[in-house]
Amino acid sequence: MSTDPKSGIAAFRDEIDPFVFLGGAIVTILAIGYIAARPDVAGEFLTSANNFLWSELGWVFLWAMFLAVAFCLWLLVGPWGKIKLGGPDEEPEFSYFSFLAMLFSAGLSTGLVFYGPAEALFHYSSGLPFFGSEAESAAIVPDAIQYTMLHWGISPWSAYLIVGVTISYYVHRKGAPIKPSTVFAPFIGVENLDKNWVKPLDLLMVVVSVGGVAVSLGFVVTQFLGGVAYNYGAEVGDLGTILVTVGLTVGFTASAALGVKRGIRRISTFNMYLFLFLLLVAFVFGPTAFLLNAGTEALGGYVNNFIGMSLYANAANGVEWVGGWTIFYWAWWFSFAPMIGIFIARICRGRTIRQVVFAGIIGTTAASFPWFIVMGGSSLWVQTSGSADLLTIVFEQGREVVAFPLFETLMPFGGVFAVAYLVLVLTFLITTVDSTTLSLAMFTTDGSEHPSTINRVTWGGLVGLLSSLLLITGGLATLQNFVVLLGFPIAFVIGLCVVGLTIEFEQTNPVLLTERYSKDDREDTDQQTVAGYLSKRRPSWMGGADD
């Protein structure tokens, strides 16, 4: 019999917050159940709602994301980056490579394998209003890669990091519970986070998180089945879809149940090695010179045009393109931000804010940019050179299968690498969903960093069940619109995090303020001296003397 105090039913019952756990589960089941039962009706309503947001309030998404990027860059280079998320002598729980691998695998990984070879093709075929470049022309090739970089670069990670750093700071420095409502701590205080009026935010995050994970799982099942059908001609019906979904559910649930060290960390590390191997193979066997030229031009354009692209709303010609791509992505990343932020808080203890932000912005981008240059650029080269008509495959068979004819065209033994790609799809899915399932389990408790196994398995099973239901009934796209819609209020949460952290770090953080001591002040470091110094540094409205 296990002696783990967190493994029993009694411990599970004691640790959960009934309102958040049961309420979140019931609301999620009802919402997804309705979408599955009436996908057309729900889809029409949600599409109309999202179109309204894109046309009337798209600027909210654009400015919220731009603010997140600017603030993260300040955390990276400014003095606040020195703040340690934990005690002064506390060492990180994981090596930096393991930390980076888990961060990368949890954040965008399933999207990388799903959209990597395909998104640039969409931009190539439709044209890009920001550049005014003609569709399917030679000039649009670097532009298509460049816009893909915008959607998958530092911007989504900035949204994740703003929420993650806010929660991490209050959890590891102030003893706050590890749950989404902790973002309100700068305004209401840590002691009020258990109030009933705060809990609806956590409940909302349960609904958003389960929906987001179900969408990710549905995408990967679709891609896996599409790859099997393309490579081997094996078509599966509803039963096959259910069996694949159940198999994946068992995989990510087992990983989440094993915990961060024994499950998530190990699979994330494997992912990184396989990811880098496939990236290297595609680069070496692909159109290397073409990729270097197009990638260099796209990267330069990304740096030069980042502000313009980030705030481009296409107001003169309507917002259809921007709404369908940039604003859609920003809303999607916002909806994932609390869930990924919780996971960041779980694995970052002992690191400085600068280390966390560097891993999120620089480390993950250093991996994702080459991937989109190589995979997206190779797709464009294959299309423009006439080696294969990938656009026809995209529009007739779906974007999920583009990688497989791409590997066949680029390299010998393409079938072998297609199998490796399928493995990457599955393992990336496992690490994405197991980390988010762990986040779900954490913020449906009283804020525990180590939720019970029963809790993790419950959420994993529910995600798998709902995903199967959506795949069979055709409600996956509708659920995606629902998740994007719920990303709108998170844009305001991002703003609250920026304001709250600014107030906290500038006015009340003792680590930074003690660094401003003169040499004589540092000779006397007792608490009374520190307290007196802090009171003198505070402005008058906070009960101190102005500078």
Summary of the structure (lengths in Angstrom):
residues: 547
radius of gyration: 23.6
end to end distance: 62.2
largest distance: 77.4
contacts: 2000
relative contact order: 0.19
helix: 81%
strand: 1%
